[in-house]
Structures are given as structure tokens and as C-alpha cells.
Amino acid sequence: MQQIGRGLLKQSLAAEPTAVSPEWWTQQAGEWATHDDDLKVRLFRLVDCMPMLDDPTTLGRHLREYIDDDVIRRLPPSLRLAIQAARSGLLAPLAARAIRAAVLAQARRFIAGSNPAEASRAALAQRRRHRGFTLDLLGEAVASESEADAYADAYTRLLTELPRLAAAWPADPLVDDGPDGPMPRVNVSLKLSALDCQFDAIDPLGTSHRVLARLRPLWRLARAHAAQVHIDMESHATKDLTLAIFRQIAMEEEFRDWPHCGVVVQCYLRESLRDLESLAAWARDRGTPVWVRLVKGAYWDFETVHAEAAGWPVPVWQQKWQTDACYEAATTFVMEHATTLRPALGSHNLRSLAHGMAVAEHLDVDRRGIEMQMLHGMGDPEKEAVTAAGWRLRIYMPYGELVPGMAYLVRRLLENSSNDSFLRAGFVKHVPPAALLAAPGPAASVHAAAEDAAAEDAAAEDTAVAAGPLAATGFHNEPLADFSVDASRRCMQEAVERLAARFAAGPVAIPRVIDGQRVESGETFSRHDPSDHDRVIAHVAAATPADALRAVKVALQALPAWQGLGWEWRADILEKAAGIMRRRRFELAAIEVFEVGKPWREADADVAEAIDFCCYYAHEARRLGQPARVDLPGEENTTEWLPRGVAVVIAPWNFPLAILAGMTTAALVTGNTVVMKPAEQSSLTGLRLHELLLEAGVPPAALAFLPGRGEEVGPTLVSHPDAAVVAFTGSRAVGMAIHAQAATASAAAGSRQVKRVIAEMGGKNAIIVDDDADLDEAVVAVVQSAFGFQGQKCSACSRVVVLDRVHDAFVRRLSEAVKSLRVGPAAEPGTRVGPLVDAEALDRVRSFIDVGRRTAREVAAVDVGPLAGRGWFVGPHLFTDVDPAGTLGQEEIFGPVLAVFRVSDFRQAIELVNGTPYGLTAGVFSRSPSHLHEAAAALQAGNVYLNRGITGALVRRQPFGGYRMSGSGSKAGGPEYLQQFLVARTVTENTLRRGFAPPRRAE
Ligand SMILES: Cc1cc2nc3c(=O)[nH]c(=O)nc-3n(C[C@H](O)[C@H](O)[C@H](O)COP(=O)(O)OP(=O)(O)OC[C@H]3O[C@@H](n4cnc5c(N)ncnc54)[C@H](O)[C@@H]3O)c2cc1C
């Protein structure tokens, strides 16, 4: 291995200085960037948005914003001059254009052309150097069916035209001779996520079905035209699904004996060896070998950050040497199984490749059945060395448009500028061969680590700072279920099936429960599954005003005992409740699926949020339970928080567990007793919450459960002289009515308190799409924010405000994405848009759609077909040319209806967003730091989101709640929320007696 490695290294180094990154951008800029994290972030972000900056003014502005005076001082002189010229003076437009051209040229270095003709010319050039190629059309996750079609069509053209040309190319034994005859001359790599716009591991069956419908014709074509197809590997979340689809198609009768297909295994994944073992067993069974390209993996930063943010186990190795060691173990494994898994080693690490070559020689594997693979535009001297050593080398050649190419470029830049990169260590830092070729182990990473020890120390400090406050609070958000994991899907599916069977046996009887006594008599109403009218879920015993009076009375009597239990005791009860929810999370989520039509992921998130509320408020209660003291010599002051009394909780159906649990537990943990009124549409979820809170230890008298119609019991509860707090979440109309009722009752003769009303109301939330925005991300986020849970969230996006320059392109992509949304029953995992909550909601949303059709232009409308007869379904609708002051521009719709507005500049966009009485959520997609800054300062909303969707606030991380007509309380899930249920009382004692004061108390 050492001998082979030194040979390769010697030859590669001899080819310098055209080494790895001859151009200044990757080498020079990358070099400065590695020593300066802030600079790295700025440069990469600037590079990322470059293709969008096609006019000198915007370009100049971005250059000034990213490369400000502080950064200029940190740049080396040559670059400083160029950038200064571009930022100001007469030559600014010229210099700015030159910089843009340089960046785009750099991107093109990694890209083999913008169209198939250029790509095939580049491919032929590789063959002339005795190398093979695999062509990859740039583009990743697609947002619509038409984009997926376009991707498949491009491969169809490639696989139709290129093999014809290739047949005339002169033979090259090193490239063309395979283990069982000639290798296909044309080789393509493709990404499965680009073949289906709803590519999602939550629904393996549906996704496979749709992907295979586009993949099969491509495989057929490849087979017929003697080409090879390789499936790339993307994020860990889609890895199992990608492998499953690969296996499925490769096992199909028409392809089972076809050896010219392959898949990727990423060795930075901890589970890669296990995957290889199962691939080997499968391939043995198949009877025909497949190619396995071993890579380390291109998404290390993403996988790490994403998993950490989600609270999931990080799937990638955290030490570079572990990835290298895993790569070598995987190499040995494929070499040992080379007759079933044809080894393709994709790496620029000469240690990794030399190790593979040595193992191959040691095991005497036929070289024609092995190949080395490298990327276009990277490590060219290494390529010469590998070919000269007599190994087949295949070059991975992406081609296509620059905009999708930027994601690829940024991955390459990240790789090239990484402290751990072999290329950087070998060709830029000139680490000695012995260290470069050392076996992977903790010591081997020293070569990279030592020189940057200071940088790493600083990074470690950053991490400590980031983790600090989180760790200090002892609160962590409950991780959402990871539905790319088979076990999570199975648990949810089983819960859904169990519940469907339960409902088949008859509806659940929902009693009202006061003082622990269940009452089922009196008027009842039925609740139906919104996805299927025929399924009756529950018979609800509607509460009456008399029940309301009794419930408040019992709650009032229960106050002293509940308050007497103390903060710690009550906080423990909340944590027990969280534990019960955690154990029953899939069951609770399944109830939401049937009761309110929440798709799986949304239902699971609601349960997780309910758990968060319990844990966070328990934590906050322990903080507030400590009286605050300010003691001076001779004076002691103690401020403590006391419960207000009886709290009435009136909750909505759209987050049936989380909001009800949040308001109820906040009231309880602060020592109030509670009359809980769930929405009539979600009484079963409410009942389950009531049961589990009692199971956790809330005394029955302290928590009444009053399902029923709001208009019947609501006014009685709100106006009751003993109701001290009203916590409400719901519509603006009801919220304002509650404010009025509470005010009137508070002012009435004989009243002994001013009621505290906490009301979270609606929104008319908007997202701005700036003219430099990443449209790929903006389309996905707008769709998710507008149509997640059918737009029935108070945080949902119902307006998109788009800058003129990108308006048409954005609307085109958005409308295709909307048309591609899958509407279906909530119980099916692949459903993106489920039903509306009830017939009334359906009528209301339809009437808004009618208004839209009369007053605006409908650019997308999804027809729900036969679903309309089955449930309360309405398809997503998109309107343009909407009057900002009209109905669609002003009124909360609470359904899948989205209005698009065109504006000429950013300031106008902000004015338009702020031009409603609401102020709940707002967002902006922009890559201009000054615009992001402006939006953060000027958007009038309680929750402002930059470059992400505007729904899905997490407890503590994004305390949630609006102002203006969106709400009158402080933010749920935030540090001031509990105080609203409390009154503060301060006791001051003069401790001075005849000039003598006791010593000060320890604080
Ligand atoms: C032909 C070809 C095809 C490819 N196809 C794919 C593909 O389908 N999917 C894909 O994901 N990638 C693919 N890649 C990209 C590939 O993953 C990266 O180029 C590769 O990881 C770089 O590894 P290396 O051995 O060349 O370099 P090295 O410098 O030896 O290794 C760098 C790699 O180490 C890993 N690493 C870095 N820091 C750490 C750390 N702290 N802890 C653990 N690991 C760390 C990262 O994965 C990084 O990429 C392909 C590459 C080639 C050459």
C-alpha cells in the first residue's frame, strides 16, 4: 500500500503547479477562507447567489454587503484592489462583472458543460486521455412533476443520442474492457430525488412507484443502447429508500441479468458496512453483479447540522479518520465480494485509493472488474497518476445550468477548503507523504489538526457557547419522529390501523367530566372523519351552561388544595404527563389523523409540541416558584407569584393536542384550576389529554372537561364572575368577542376582579421573495407554509410578495409545484394535503375561491376528483393579480388558498406585508444581508423568519405569538408565558428594631 501510495503521490506532485485548484478562487480564496470562518461564510454565500446577480446594480450592492470594510481589511492585497474597484468608482460595474465572471468560470471548472453537446465533447476529451466518464445532469430535489419530467427527458435524450456517437469512438482497452466483455462506453449517474417531486421516505411505496415509473424507461433505454446507469446517493434520510428502489428495479425480470447498473455507498455513514453486507447478500441472490461506488460522502456538514437541530442521532462519523477507516473496511469488503459487488472507488484521497489497489492486488481481483473514480475539475494530477498506474479511471462529469450547479459548487468548495481534506493536505499544505499515507487512526488526523489547532480550539469554544444556554436550561425540544426510519413508520401505521379498527366497532362516547364524574346524558353530536364522512369517530355529550356553572364552582373549591401542593409537585405532574404522551405518541397522533385530518408528520409534530409545552412549563414553573428577594440592611422584600384563580381554557382544533395542552398545563402548573373546553371538532383528543393529565396526578376537581359547542358554554364560562383567566386560541372574531364579554363582566357591579384574557388570534401571514432569493428553497418553503395541514394554521402563509424581477419565474415554478401536490386521506403517509376540518370550513374556503376567481387570476387549482364525495376536500389554489386591499389580500382564509403579489422593490414588499391589521408571522427569502436586516427590523409580526418557512415554531426556540389584531397575550412557549396566569405579590418587612437589624439573608 505504501509503495503504491508513494508512487501515486510522487507522480501527482510532479505535475504541480497545475495541482488541485490552480485558479485563485478555490485555492486562494479557499485558503484565506479556511483561516477565517466569517470570511468563508461570506464568500460561499456570495458565490451561491452569483448566478442571480445579473445586473450591475444588484451585483454591486451584494459585493458591498458581503465584502464590507472590515472584510476588505482581511483580504490579501491583490483581491483587495479588485474588490475595492468593484465596490466604488467609475469602474465599479466593469470590475463587478469581472468578479462575477471569475466566480462563474470557477463554477464551470467543476461542470463539464451546460448542455449535452458540450458534455459529450468533454466526455470524449476524457476518453482521449484513456479515462472513462459518467455524466450527471445537475439538479437535485425537484419541486414539481414538470421538473421531474424535464429531468427524465434530459436523460432520455442523453441515452438516445450519446450511445450513437460513442459507437464511433475508437476503442480503448483500459477504459472499455470489462470483466465479462466490453464495458458500456456511455455511463450516466442520476439522482432519484430528481425523478419525483414528492420523494419522501415517509411513503416508500408511493415514492417507489412514482420513481420507478420514470426510472424504468431510462434503464430500458440504457440497456437497449448499451449504456450504464449509476444511482447517486444523497441525504441519509433518503438512503434506505434509494437502496430499496435500486434493488427493486434491479430485481425486475427485464433487468435482473443486467450487470451495467450500480449504486453508491457513503462511508461517512456509520451504517455503511451493514448496508454493504445486505447489498452483497441481495446481489448474490440476484445472480448478476452490480457496481458499487464507494465514496465518503458529500453532505457531511448538512447531515451533522440537520441531525443535531432535529435532536436525532448524527448518522455520520464525527472524526475524519473514522470515515477513512470505514472507507478502507468497506473497500476490503467489496474487493472480497468483487464478483457480486463490482468495486468503484470514488475518492481523491491517494491513501484510500492506494489501499484499495493494494487489497485488489493482494486478493488478485481482476482489474477489469474494478475502477477508480474522480470528479471533473478536481485533482487532475492524481488522475494522470492513476491512469499511468494502469487502472481504469472514470470521471464524474456534472453538466447543466449554473443555478442548480451552485449547490454542487458549494459542496466542492466546502470539500476543498476543509481542514480535513486530503487534497488540501497533500497539494496545498504539502503535508509529508508519510503522514498523508498513514493508516487511518486517531493519530493520522494530526497532520490536518495540528496546524489548525488554534482554529479548532476556537471552534470548540463556539460550540460550547452554542450548547451552553441550551444545556443550562435542562430543556430540550422533543425530537420529531424520523419517518425515514422504518420502525417509526411501522409504529405510526400500526397506530392508525388499530384506531381504524376501533372506529369500525363504533364511535367513541365523549362525556363531559366534572369533578371526575363522567356525564354522557343530554344532547350529543357526532364527529366524522374529515377524510371520510362515513366514518363516525365520536358521539360528544355537549356541555350546557349549567355544566359550565358547576364546573367553575368545583374548580373554585379545588383551588386551595391544588395551590397548596406547591410548584415542585405540580411541575412533576407536568413531566409525568409528558412521559405518558411520549409513550403514547403514535396513538395520540393517529387520533389527530382521524379526528381533524392531520397528515402523519403534522400530527406527530403536534404531539411533540404538547410534550414540549409540558416540559418547558414545568421547567419555567420551578424558576417562578422561587420567590424573588431584594434585601437591604433593615428591609426585606419578597416577591412571589400567586395563581389568579379559575382559568377557562378555550382551544382550537387545528393543533388539537398542543395548544390545548399548552394553555391547560400553563394554567395548572401555576396553581390555577382549569375548566377545559376543547374545540367541538377535536373532543376526542381533548378527552385523551384530560385523561392523561389526571393519570399524571392532577386532582379531578382541579380540571374539568367540557366538550361542546363554544357558543353554548363559552359566554357562560367567560362571563362567570369566578373565572379569573380566559386563555383562548382561535379566530379573531371569537377572540374579540371574548375580550368584550370579559370586559363587560369585569366591569359589572359586584365584580371582584379584572379578568385576564390571553387571546391568540389569526393572521394574514406573508412571505417576501426577493429578487436574489434561492428560488428552489423559496418554492419549497412557500408550499410547505401555505399548504401544510391544508393552510389551517394561524401561522400559515396566505400571501407571497414577489419582487418583479423574479416574479414570473417564481410563479411558474410555484404553480407547477402547487399542481403537483398530492391531495388525499390524512391516514395515507404520502398525503401532502388532507381534507378541511368540516363542512363549514369547506363552504367558507370555497366562497373565498369564488371571490378569487372573480377578482384575481387563478394560476393553479388542484381538482380533488372523487375525494370530494368522500370527505371535506378542497384542492390547493393559487391566485395572482390580487388586490392587496381586497378580500383575498386582507381576510384570513384558513384553507389552502394562496395569493401572489408583484412589487417593484423591497420597501414596497415590506409595506404590503404590513398592510393588514394582523401581525402574527412573516418571512423573507433573500440573499442580501441588508434586506434581511431591513426585514428583521421592519416586518410587523410576532414571529419573523428569514430564509425558511414561517410555520412550525418550536417551544423555547421560537416563542410563538403575534400582536396587533393577532393576539393579546405574551408568547406561548416563551419565558413570559406563565406570568399571565399569575399575579405578583410583594411583601416588604422592616426588620429594624430600635436600631438593630438581623444579618442579611443569603440570596
Ligand atoms: C466519482 C465520484 C462520485 C461521487 N458520488 C457521490 C454521491 O453519489 N454521493 C455523495 O454523497 N458523494 C459523492 N461523491 C463525493 C464524495 O463523497 C466526496 O468527493 C468525497 O467524500 C471526498 O472524499 P475523498 O476521499 O476524496 O477525500 P478526503 O479528503 O479523504 O475525505 C473527505 C471526506 O471526509 C469526510 N469528513 C470530513 N470531515 C469529517 C469528520 N470530521 N468526520 C467524519 N468524516 C469527515 C467527508 O465525507 C469528506 O467528504 C462522489 C465522488 C466521486 C469522486
The ligand as an SDF file (V2000), in Angstrom:
LIG
                    3D

 53 58  0  0  0  0  0  0  0  0999 V2000
  -16.8890    9.6840   -8.8170 C   0  0  0  0  0  0  0  0  0  0  0  0
  -17.4830   10.2570   -7.6070 C   0  0  0  0  0  0  0  0  0  0  0  0
  -18.8320   10.1560   -7.3880 C   0  0  0  0  0  0  0  0  0  0  0  0
  -19.4140   10.6660   -6.2230 C   0  0  0  0  0  0  0  0  0  0  0  0
  -20.7310   10.4540   -5.9750 N   0  0  0  0  0  0  0  0  0  0  0  0
  -21.2280   10.8220   -4.7490 C   0  0  0  0  0  0  0  0  0  0  0  0
  -22.5390   10.5010   -4.3490 C   0  0  0  0  0  0  0  0  0  0  0  0
  -23.3040    9.9000   -5.0840 O   0  0  0  0  0  0  0  0  0  0  0  0
  -22.9630   10.8830   -3.1260 N   0  0  0  0  0  0  0  0  0  0  0  0
  -22.1330   11.5490   -2.2600 C   0  0  0  0  0  0  0  0  0  0  0  0
  -22.5500   11.8460   -1.1440 O   0  0  0  0  0  0  0  0  0  0  0  0
  -20.8970   11.8910   -2.6360 N   0  0  0  0  0  0  0  0  0  0  0  0
  -20.4200   11.5390   -3.8430 C   0  0  0  0  0  0  0  0  0  0  0  0
  -19.1610   11.8930   -4.1920 N   0  0  0  0  0  0  0  0  0  0  0  0
  -18.4650   12.9620   -3.4420 C   0  0  0  0  0  0  0  0  0  0  0  0
  -17.6130   12.4040   -2.4430 C   0  0  0  0  0  0  0  0  0  0  0  0
  -18.4040   11.9840   -1.3750 O   0  0  0  0  0  0  0  0  0  0  0  0
  -16.6000   13.3910   -1.9440 C   0  0  0  0  0  0  0  0  0  0  0  0
  -15.9200   13.8890   -3.0450 O   0  0  0  0  0  0  0  0  0  0  0  0
  -15.6810   12.6410   -1.0580 C   0  0  0  0  0  0  0  0  0  0  0  0
  -16.3160   12.4160    0.1670 O   0  0  0  0  0  0  0  0  0  0  0  0
  -14.3710   13.2600   -0.8150 C   0  0  0  0  0  0  0  0  0  0  0  0
  -13.6220   12.2310   -0.2090 O   0  0  0  0  0  0  0  0  0  0  0  0
  -12.1080   11.9200   -0.5750 P   0  0  0  0  0  0  0  0  0  0  0  0
  -11.8160   10.5100   -0.2340 O   0  0  0  0  0  0  0  0  0  0  0  0
  -11.8660   12.3270   -1.9700 O   0  0  0  0  0  0  0  0  0  0  0  0
  -11.3330   12.9780    0.2960 O   0  0  0  0  0  0  0  0  0  0  0  0
  -10.8990   13.0380    1.8310 P   0  0  0  0  0  0  0  0  0  0  0  0
  -10.2840   14.3690    1.9400 O   0  0  0  0  0  0  0  0  0  0  0  0
  -10.0790   11.8720    2.2330 O   0  0  0  0  0  0  0  0  0  0  0  0
  -12.2210   12.9350    2.6250 O   0  0  0  0  0  0  0  0  0  0  0  0
  -13.1180   13.9770    2.7640 C   0  0  0  0  0  0  0  0  0  0  0  0
  -14.3790   13.3930    3.2820 C   0  0  0  0  0  0  0  0  0  0  0  0
  -14.2260   13.0060    4.6620 O   0  0  0  0  0  0  0  0  0  0  0  0
  -15.4180   13.2040    5.3400 C   0  0  0  0  0  0  0  0  0  0  0  0
  -15.1480   14.0120    6.5290 N   0  0  0  0  0  0  0  0  0  0  0  0
  -14.6670   15.2890    6.6050 C   0  0  0  0  0  0  0  0  0  0  0  0
  -14.5800   15.6970    7.8770 N   0  0  0  0  0  0  0  0  0  0  0  0
  -15.0230   14.6750    8.6460 C   0  0  0  0  0  0  0  0  0  0  0  0
  -15.1800   14.4980   10.0520 C   0  0  0  0  0  0  0  0  0  0  0  0
  -14.8550   15.4320   10.9430 N   0  0  0  0  0  0  0  0  0  0  0  0
  -15.6790   13.3200   10.4870 N   0  0  0  0  0  0  0  0  0  0  0  0
  -16.0320   12.3570    9.6200 C   0  0  0  0  0  0  0  0  0  0  0  0
  -15.8910   12.4670    8.2830 N   0  0  0  0  0  0  0  0  0  0  0  0
  -15.4060   13.6180    7.7980 C   0  0  0  0  0  0  0  0  0  0  0  0
  -16.3680   13.9010    4.4070 C   0  0  0  0  0  0  0  0  0  0  0  0
  -17.2590   12.9700    3.8500 O   0  0  0  0  0  0  0  0  0  0  0  0
  -15.4850   14.4200    3.3030 C   0  0  0  0  0  0  0  0  0  0  0  0
  -16.1290   14.4880    2.1140 O   0  0  0  0  0  0  0  0  0  0  0  0
  -18.5850   11.3550   -5.3240 C   0  0  0  0  0  0  0  0  0  0  0  0
  -17.2240   11.4910   -5.5500 C   0  0  0  0  0  0  0  0  0  0  0  0
  -16.6570   10.9290   -6.6730 C   0  0  0  0  0  0  0  0  0  0  0  0
  -15.1860   11.0500   -6.8580 C   0  0  0  0  0  0  0  0  0  0  0  0
  1  2  1  0
  2  3  1  0
  2 52  2  0
  3  4  2  0
  4  5  1  0
  4 50  1  0
  5  6  2  0
  6  7  1  0
  6 13  1  0
  7  8  2  0
  7  9  1  0
  9 10  1  0
 10 11  2  0
 10 12  1  0
 12 13  2  0
 13 14  1  0
 14 15  1  0
 14 50  1  0
 15 16  1  0
 16 17  1  0
 16 18  1  0
 18 19  1  0
 18 20  1  0
 20 21  1  0
 20 22  1  0
 22 23  1  0
 23 24  1  0
 24 25  2  0
 24 26  1  0
 24 27  1  0
 27 28  1  0
 28 29  2  0
 28 30  1  0
 28 31  1  0
 31 32  1  0
 32 33  1  0
 33 34  1  0
 33 48  1  0
 34 35  1  0
 35 36  1  0
 35 46  1  0
 36 37  1  0
 36 45  1  0
 37 38  2  0
 38 39  1  0
 39 40  1  0
 39 45  2  0
 40 41  1  0
 40 42  2  0
 42 43  1  0
 43 44  2  0
 44 45  1  0
 46 47  1  0
 46 48  1  0
 48 49  1  0
 50 51  2  0
 51 52  1  0
 52 53  1  0
M  END
$$$$
